[in-house]
Amino acid sequence: MKPARDALVHGMWEWSPADLSRISTVRVRNREIIAFHFSAEDLENLYFRIASVNFKIRYPRGVGEFAKESATAGMYISRRFLAMMSGHDIVNDWQTTLFDSDESE
């Protein structure tokens, strides 16, 4: 990720009205001109990869640690949302319960 990161942080951004899907950065390092080209999808993928690394650094114990910190700060996270975010199997229980209650009416 470092070459893309360096291009984004240190480069001058440019784009062409003729090709809106191409975003470029240009920078000079040691008298060498370095051009880097991105698509919107490249930038999105880079964002998610950096966000994932950032999350793992901030919350090395995972989603549970994030939930605990957020609750301490006054933010509420439902049990269902935590199950969805952590991929816990209990998330499927709500769906079953909702369908079961519809059948009884």
DRENPA-3360 file (N, C-alpha, C; in nm, 2 decimals, always signed):
BEGIN
1 = MKPARDAL = +0.08/-0.12/+0.00/+0.00/+0.00/+0.00/+0.09/+0.13/+0.00 ~ +0.21/+0.11/+0.03/+0.30/+0.23/+0.05/+0.31/+0.31/-0.08 ~ +0.33/+0.25/-0.20/+0.34/+0.34/-0.32/+0.21/+0.42/-0.35 ~ +0.10/+0.35/-0.33/-0.03/+0.42/-0.35/-0.05/+0.53/-0.24 ~ -0.01/+0.50/-0.12/-0.02/+0.60/-0.01/+0.06/+0.72/-0.04 ~ +0.19/+0.69/-0.08/+0.28/+0.80/-0.11/+0.23/+0.89/-0.22 ~ +0.17/+0.82/-0.32/+0.12/+0.90/-0.44/+0.00/+0.99/-0.39 ~ -0.08/+0.93/-0.31/-0.20/+1.01/-0.26/-0.16/+1.13/-0.17;
9 = VHGMWEWS = -0.07/+1.10/-0.08/-0.03/+1.20/+0.02/+0.06/+1.31/-0.04 ~ +0.16/+1.27/-0.12/+0.26/+1.36/-0.16/+0.25/+1.41/-0.31 ~ +0.15/+1.35/-0.38/+0.13/+1.39/-0.52/+0.04/+1.50/-0.54 ~ +0.05/+1.56/-0.66/-0.05/+1.66/-0.70/-0.16/+1.58/-0.78 ~ -0.28/+1.60/-0.74/-0.39/+1.52/-0.80/-0.44/+1.59/-0.93 ~ -0.47/+1.51/-1.03/-0.52/+1.57/-1.16/-0.62/+1.46/-1.22 ~ -0.71/+1.51/-1.30/-0.80/+1.43/-1.37/-0.84/+1.50/-1.50 ~ -0.88/+1.42/-1.60/-0.91/+1.48/-1.73/-1.06/+1.47/-1.75;
17 = PADLSRIS = -1.13/+1.57/-1.80/-1.27/+1.56/-1.84/-1.29/+1.46/-1.94 ~ -1.19/+1.43/-2.02/-1.21/+1.33/-2.13/-1.22/+1.18/-2.07 ~ -1.16/+1.16/-1.96/-1.16/+1.03/-1.90/-1.18/+1.04/-1.75 ~ -1.31/+1.05/-1.71/-1.34/+1.07/-1.57/-1.31/+0.95/-1.48 ~ -1.29/+0.84/-1.53/-1.26/+0.72/-1.45/-1.11/+0.71/-1.41 ~ -1.03/+0.80/-1.46/-0.89/+0.79/-1.43/-0.85/+0.91/-1.35 ~ -0.79/+0.88/-1.24/-0.74/+0.99/-1.15/-0.59/+0.97/-1.13 ~ -0.51/+1.07/-1.15/-0.37/+1.06/-1.15/-0.31/+1.15/-1.04;
25 = TVRVRNRE = -0.19/+1.10/-1.00/-0.11/+1.19/-0.91/+0.03/+1.20/-0.97 ~ +0.09/+1.31/-0.96/+0.23/+1.33/-1.01/+0.31/+1.40/-0.90 ~ +0.43/+1.35/-0.88/+0.52/+1.40/-0.78/+0.66/+1.39/-0.82 ~ +0.75/+1.46/-0.75/+0.89/+1.46/-0.79/+0.96/+1.41/-0.66 ~ +1.05/+1.31/-0.68/+1.13/+1.26/-0.58/+1.27/+1.23/-0.63 ~ +1.37/+1.29/-0.57/+1.51/+1.28/-0.62/+1.52/+1.31/-0.77 ~ +1.46/+1.42/-0.81/+1.46/+1.46/-0.95/+1.40/+1.36/-1.05 ~ +1.32/+1.27/-0.99/+1.25/+1.18/-1.08/+1.10/+1.21/-1.07;
33 = IIAFHFSA = +1.03/+1.22/-1.19/+0.89/+1.24/-1.19/+0.82/+1.11/-1.18 ~ +0.73/+1.10/-1.08/+0.66/+0.97/-1.05/+0.51/+1.00/-1.07 ~ +0.45/+0.93/-1.17/+0.31/+0.94/-1.19/+0.24/+0.81/-1.15 ~ +0.12/+0.82/-1.09/+0.05/+0.71/-1.04/-0.09/+0.73/-1.09 ~ -0.16/+0.62/-1.13/-0.29/+0.63/-1.19/-0.39/+0.54/-1.10 ~ -0.50/+0.60/-1.07/-0.61/+0.53/-1.00/-0.74/+0.53/-1.07 ~ -0.82/+0.42/-1.05/-0.96/+0.43/-1.08/-1.03/+0.46/-0.95 ~ -1.16/+0.49/-0.96/-1.24/+0.52/-0.84/-1.24/+0.39/-0.76;
41 = EDLENLYF = -1.25/+0.28/-0.82/-1.25/+0.15/-0.75/-1.12/+0.13/-0.68 ~ -1.00/+0.16/-0.74/-0.87/+0.15/-0.67/-0.87/+0.24/-0.54 ~ -0.92/+0.36/-0.55/-0.93/+0.45/-0.44/-1.02/+0.39/-0.33 ~ -1.13/+0.33/-0.37/-1.22/+0.27/-0.27/-1.15/+0.15/-0.20 ~ -1.09/+0.07/-0.28/-1.02/-0.05/-0.22/-0.91/-0.01/-0.13 ~ -0.83/+0.09/-0.16/-0.73/+0.14/-0.08/-0.78/+0.20/+0.05 ~ -0.89/+0.27/+0.04/-0.96/+0.33/+0.16/-1.00/+0.21/+0.26 ~ -1.06/+0.11/+0.21/-1.11/+0.00/+0.29/-0.99/-0.08/+0.35;
49 = RIASVNFK = -0.88/-0.09/+0.28/-0.76/-0.16/+0.33/-0.70/-0.08/+0.44 ~ -0.69/+0.05/+0.42/-0.63/+0.14/+0.52/-0.72/+0.14/+0.65 ~ -0.85/+0.15/+0.63/-0.94/+0.15/+0.74/-0.94/+0.03/+0.82 ~ -0.92/-0.09/+0.75/-0.90/-0.22/+0.82/-0.78/-0.22/+0.91 ~ -0.67/-0.17/+0.85/-0.54/-0.17/+0.93/-0.56/-0.07/+1.05 ~ -0.62/+0.04/+1.03/-0.64/+0.14/+1.13/-0.73/+0.08/+1.24 ~ -0.84/+0.01/+1.21/-0.92/-0.05/+1.30/-0.85/-0.16/+1.39 ~ -0.77/-0.24/+1.32/-0.69/-0.35/+1.39/-0.59/-0.29/+1.48;
57 = IRYPRGVG = -0.53/-0.17/+1.45/-0.44/-0.11/+1.54/-0.51/-0.05/+1.66 ~ -0.62/+0.02/+1.63/-0.70/+0.08/+1.74/-0.77/-0.02/+1.83 ~ -0.81/-0.13/+1.78/-0.89/-0.23/+1.85/-0.83/-0.37/+1.82 ~ -0.72/-0.40/+1.88/-0.65/-0.53/+1.85/-0.74/-0.65/+1.90 ~ -0.83/-0.63/+1.99/-0.91/-0.74/+2.04/-1.04/-0.75/+1.96 ~ -1.06/-0.66/+1.86/-1.17/-0.68/+1.77/-1.29/-0.59/+1.80 ~ -1.40/-0.63/+1.74/-1.53/-0.56/+1.75/-1.58/-0.54/+1.89 ~ -1.56/-0.65/+1.97/-1.60/-0.64/+2.11/-1.53/-0.52/+2.19;
65 = EFAKESAT = -1.41/-0.50/+2.16/-1.33/-0.39/+2.22/-1.39/-0.26/+2.17 ~ -1.42/-0.25/+2.04/-1.48/-0.13/+1.99/-1.61/-0.10/+2.06 ~ -1.70/-0.20/+2.07/-1.83/-0.19/+2.13/-1.81/-0.14/+2.28 ~ -1.72/-0.20/+2.35/-1.70/-0.16/+2.49/-1.66/-0.01/+2.50 ~ -1.56/+0.03/+2.42/-1.51/+0.17/+2.42/-1.63/+0.26/+2.38 ~ -1.70/+0.23/+2.28/-1.81/+0.31/+2.23/-1.92/+0.32/+2.34 ~ -1.95/+0.21/+2.41/-2.05/+0.22/+2.51/-2.00/+0.31/+2.63 ~ -1.87/+0.30/+2.66/-1.82/+0.38/+2.77/-1.83/+0.53/+2.73;
73 = AGMYISRR = -1.81/+0.56/+2.60/-1.82/+0.70/+2.56/-1.97/+0.75/+2.54 ~ -2.06/+0.66/+2.57/-2.20/+0.69/+2.56/-2.27/+0.65/+2.43 ~ -2.21/+0.58/+2.35/-2.27/+0.53/+2.22/-2.33/+0.40/+2.25 ~ -2.45/+0.37/+2.20/-2.52/+0.24/+2.21/-2.50/+0.16/+2.09 ~ -2.46/+0.03/+2.11/-2.46/-0.06/+2.00/-2.54/-0.18/+2.04 ~ -2.64/-0.21/+1.96/-2.73/-0.32/+1.99/-2.66/-0.45/+1.98 ~ -2.71/-0.55/+2.05/-2.66/-0.69/+2.04/-2.67/-0.74/+1.90 ~ -2.78/-0.71/+1.83/-2.80/-0.76/+1.70/-2.69/-0.70/+1.60;
81 = FLAMMSGH = -2.66/-0.57/+1.62/-2.56/-0.50/+1.53/-2.42/-0.56/+1.56 ~ -2.39/-0.58/+1.69/-2.26/-0.64/+1.72/-2.25/-0.78/+1.66 ~ -2.36/-0.86/+1.66/-2.35/-0.99/+1.60/-2.33/-0.98/+1.45 ~ -2.40/-0.88/+1.39/-2.39/-0.87/+1.24/-2.24/-0.83/+1.21 ~ -2.18/-0.73/+1.28/-2.05/-0.68/+1.25/-1.94/-0.79/+1.28 ~ -1.96/-0.87/+1.38/-1.86/-0.97/+1.42/-1.88/-1.10/+1.34 ~ -1.99/-1.12/+1.27/-2.02/-1.24/+1.20/-2.06/-1.35/+1.29 ~ -2.11/-1.32/+1.40/-2.15/-1.43/+1.50/-2.28/-1.49/+1.45;
89 = DIVNDWQT = -2.29/-1.62/+1.46/-2.41/-1.70/+1.41/-2.54/-1.66/+1.48 ~ -2.54/-1.59/+1.59/-2.66/-1.56/+1.66/-2.74/-1.46/+1.58 ~ -2.68/-1.39/+1.49/-2.75/-1.29/+1.40/-2.87/-1.36/+1.33 ~ -2.86/-1.49/+1.30/-2.96/-1.56/+1.23/-3.08/-1.58/+1.32 ~ -3.06/-1.58/+1.45/-3.17/-1.61/+1.54/-3.28/-1.50/+1.53 ~ -3.25/-1.38/+1.51/-3.35/-1.27/+1.50/-3.44/-1.30/+1.37 ~ -3.38/-1.33/+1.27/-3.46/-1.36/+1.15/-3.56/-1.47/+1.17 ~ -3.51/-1.58/+1.23/-3.60/-1.69/+1.26/-3.71/-1.65/+1.35;
97 = TLFDSDES = -3.68/-1.57/+1.46/-3.78/-1.53/+1.55/-3.88/-1.44/+1.48 ~ -3.84/-1.35/+1.40/-3.93/-1.26/+1.33/-4.03/-1.34/+1.24 ~ -3.98/-1.44/+1.17/-4.06/-1.52/+1.08/-4.16/-1.60/+1.16 ~ -4.11/-1.66/+1.28/-4.19/-1.74/+1.36/-4.31/-1.66/+1.42 ~ -4.29/-1.53/+1.46/-4.39/-1.45/+1.51/-4.50/-1.41/+1.41 ~ -4.45/-1.40/+1.28/-4.55/-1.37/+1.17/-4.64/-1.48/+1.15 ~ -4.59/-1.61/+1.16/-4.67/-1.72/+1.13/-4.78/-1.74/+1.24 ~ -4.76/-1.70/+1.36/-4.85/-1.72/+1.47/-4.97/-1.62/+1.47;
105 = E = -4.96/-1.52/+1.38/-5.07/-1.42/+1.38/-5.19/-1.46/+1.29;
% end
